[in-house]
Amino acid sequence: MAIGVLVTLVCTGLLLLVGIWALEGRGGTVNLLSCLVPGLVVGIWAARRYRRRRTE
């Protein structure tokens, strides 16, 4: 579970940074949910993959 949380936090942070960087100077905003949902999906995928490799 710790792997999934860590990957989720890293992916969400990276997506936020990229979104802020892309909209810099344009006056746009970045919605947290638009970064959290893909980060959560990647975190769940990474945790499942890690668990499968460790149990085989």
PyMOL commands that place a pseudoatom at each C-alpha (Angstrom):
pseudoatom trace, name=CA, resn=MET, resi=1, chain=A, elem=C, hetatm=0, pos=[0.000, 0.000, 0.000]
pseudoatom trace, name=CA, resn=ALA, resi=2, chain=A, elem=C, hetatm=0, pos=[2.879, 2.365, 0.733]
pseudoatom trace, name=CA, resn=ILE, resi=3, chain=A, elem=C, hetatm=0, pos=[4.106, 1.986, -2.851]
pseudoatom trace, name=CA, resn=GLY, resi=4, chain=A, elem=C, hetatm=0, pos=[0.700, 2.989, -4.188]
pseudoatom trace, name=CA, resn=VAL, resi=5, chain=A, elem=C, hetatm=0, pos=[0.478, 6.052, -1.936]
pseudoatom trace, name=CA, resn=LEU, resi=6, chain=A, elem=C, hetatm=0, pos=[4.006, 7.141, -2.804]
pseudoatom trace, name=CA, resn=VAL, resi=7, chain=A, elem=C, hetatm=0, pos=[3.456, 6.760, -6.546]
pseudoatom trace, name=CA, resn=THR, resi=8, chain=A, elem=C, hetatm=0, pos=[0.118, 8.584, -6.288]
pseudoatom trace, name=CA, resn=LEU, resi=9, chain=A, elem=C, hetatm=0, pos=[1.709, 11.526, -4.479]
pseudoatom trace, name=CA, resn=VAL, resi=10, chain=A, elem=C, hetatm=0, pos=[4.628, 11.754, -6.893]
pseudoatom trace, name=CA, resn=CYS, resi=11, chain=A, elem=C, hetatm=0, pos=[2.427, 11.538, -10.003]
pseudoatom trace, name=CA, resn=THR, resi=12, chain=A, elem=C, hetatm=0, pos=[-0.050, 14.062, -8.645]
pseudoatom trace, name=CA, resn=GLY, resi=13, chain=A, elem=C, hetatm=0, pos=[2.753, 16.454, -7.754]
pseudoatom trace, name=CA, resn=LEU, resi=14, chain=A, elem=C, hetatm=0, pos=[4.340, 16.117, -11.167]
pseudoatom trace, name=CA, resn=LEU, resi=15, chain=A, elem=C, hetatm=0, pos=[1.030, 16.648, -12.957]
pseudoatom trace, name=CA, resn=LEU, resi=16, chain=A, elem=C, hetatm=0, pos=[0.361, 19.749, -10.851]
pseudoatom trace, name=CA, resn=LEU, resi=17, chain=A, elem=C, hetatm=0, pos=[3.793, 21.161, -11.626]
pseudoatom trace, name=CA, resn=VAL, resi=18, chain=A, elem=C, hetatm=0, pos=[3.423, 20.498, -15.347]
pseudoatom trace, name=CA, resn=GLY, resi=19, chain=A, elem=C, hetatm=0, pos=[-0.052, 22.038, -15.353]
pseudoatom trace, name=CA, resn=ILE, resi=20, chain=A, elem=C, hetatm=0, pos=[1.123, 25.139, -13.504]
pseudoatom trace, name=CA, resn=TRP, resi=21, chain=A, elem=C, hetatm=0, pos=[4.143, 25.459, -15.780]
pseudoatom trace, name=CA, resn=ALA, resi=22, chain=A, elem=C, hetatm=0, pos=[1.995, 25.084, -18.914]
pseudoatom trace, name=CA, resn=LEU, resi=23, chain=A, elem=C, hetatm=0, pos=[-0.464, 27.757, -17.778]
pseudoatom trace, name=CA, resn=GLU, resi=24, chain=A, elem=C, hetatm=0, pos=[2.112, 30.158, -16.381]
pseudoatom trace, name=CA, resn=GLY, resi=25, chain=A, elem=C, hetatm=0, pos=[1.532, 33.665, -17.615]
pseudoatom trace, name=CA, resn=ARG, resi=26, chain=A, elem=C, hetatm=0, pos=[-1.893, 32.881, -19.101]
pseudoatom trace, name=CA, resn=GLY, resi=27, chain=A, elem=C, hetatm=0, pos=[-3.930, 33.430, -15.955]
pseudoatom trace, name=CA, resn=GLY, resi=28, chain=A, elem=C, hetatm=0, pos=[-5.305, 29.887, -15.943]
pseudoatom trace, name=CA, resn=THR, resi=29, chain=A, elem=C, hetatm=0, pos=[-5.742, 27.599, -12.960]
pseudoatom trace, name=CA, resn=VAL, resi=30, chain=A, elem=C, hetatm=0, pos=[-5.118, 23.908, -12.400]
pseudoatom trace, name=CA, resn=ASN, resi=31, chain=A, elem=C, hetatm=0, pos=[-7.861, 21.790, -10.843]
pseudoatom trace, name=CA, resn=LEU, resi=32, chain=A, elem=C, hetatm=0, pos=[-6.551, 19.413, -8.170]
pseudoatom trace, name=CA, resn=LEU, resi=33, chain=A, elem=C, hetatm=0, pos=[-8.965, 16.639, -9.220]
pseudoatom trace, name=CA, resn=SER, resi=34, chain=A, elem=C, hetatm=0, pos=[-7.645, 16.684, -12.779]
pseudoatom trace, name=CA, resn=CYS, resi=35, chain=A, elem=C, hetatm=0, pos=[-4.242, 15.762, -11.339]
pseudoatom trace, name=CA, resn=LEU, resi=36, chain=A, elem=C, hetatm=0, pos=[-5.321, 13.575, -8.425]
pseudoatom trace, name=CA, resn=VAL, resi=37, chain=A, elem=C, hetatm=0, pos=[-7.466, 11.123, -10.404]
pseudoatom trace, name=CA, resn=PRO, resi=38, chain=A, elem=C, hetatm=0, pos=[-4.758, 10.136, -12.953]
pseudoatom trace, name=CA, resn=GLY, resi=39, chain=A, elem=C, hetatm=0, pos=[-2.196, 10.028, -10.130]
pseudoatom trace, name=CA, resn=LEU, resi=40, chain=A, elem=C, hetatm=0, pos=[-4.457, 7.712, -8.150]
pseudoatom trace, name=CA, resn=VAL, resi=41, chain=A, elem=C, hetatm=0, pos=[-4.952, 5.429, -11.148]
pseudoatom trace, name=CA, resn=VAL, resi=42, chain=A, elem=C, hetatm=0, pos=[-1.192, 5.177, -11.700]
pseudoatom trace, name=CA, resn=GLY, resi=43, chain=A, elem=C, hetatm=0, pos=[-0.649, 4.566, -7.973]
pseudoatom trace, name=CA, resn=ILE, resi=44, chain=A, elem=C, hetatm=0, pos=[-3.162, 1.723, -7.899]
pseudoatom trace, name=CA, resn=TRP, resi=45, chain=A, elem=C, hetatm=0, pos=[-1.650, 0.213, -11.042]
pseudoatom trace, name=CA, resn=ALA, resi=46, chain=A, elem=C, hetatm=0, pos=[1.882, 0.401, -9.592]
pseudoatom trace, name=CA, resn=ALA, resi=47, chain=A, elem=C, hetatm=0, pos=[0.807, -1.137, -6.281]
pseudoatom trace, name=CA, resn=ARG, resi=48, chain=A, elem=C, hetatm=0, pos=[-0.943, -4.043, -8.003]
pseudoatom trace, name=CA, resn=ARG, resi=49, chain=A, elem=C, hetatm=0, pos=[2.043, -4.653, -10.257]
pseudoatom trace, name=CA, resn=TYR, resi=50, chain=A, elem=C, hetatm=0, pos=[4.449, -4.541, -7.283]
pseudoatom trace, name=CA, resn=ARG, resi=51, chain=A, elem=C, hetatm=0, pos=[2.260, -6.949, -5.307]
pseudoatom trace, name=CA, resn=ARG, resi=52, chain=A, elem=C, hetatm=0, pos=[2.072, -9.424, -8.205]
pseudoatom trace, name=CA, resn=ARG, resi=53, chain=A, elem=C, hetatm=0, pos=[5.844, -9.464, -8.611]
pseudoatom trace, name=CA, resn=ARG, resi=54, chain=A, elem=C, hetatm=0, pos=[6.442, -9.959, -4.888]
pseudoatom trace, name=CA, resn=THR, resi=55, chain=A, elem=C, hetatm=0, pos=[4.020, -12.897, -4.579]
pseudoatom trace, name=CA, resn=GLU, resi=56, chain=A, elem=C, hetatm=0, pos=[5.230, -14.884, -7.580]
for i in range(1, 56): cmd.bond("trace and resi %d" % i, "trace and resi %d" % (i + 1))
show_as sticks, trace
zoom trace
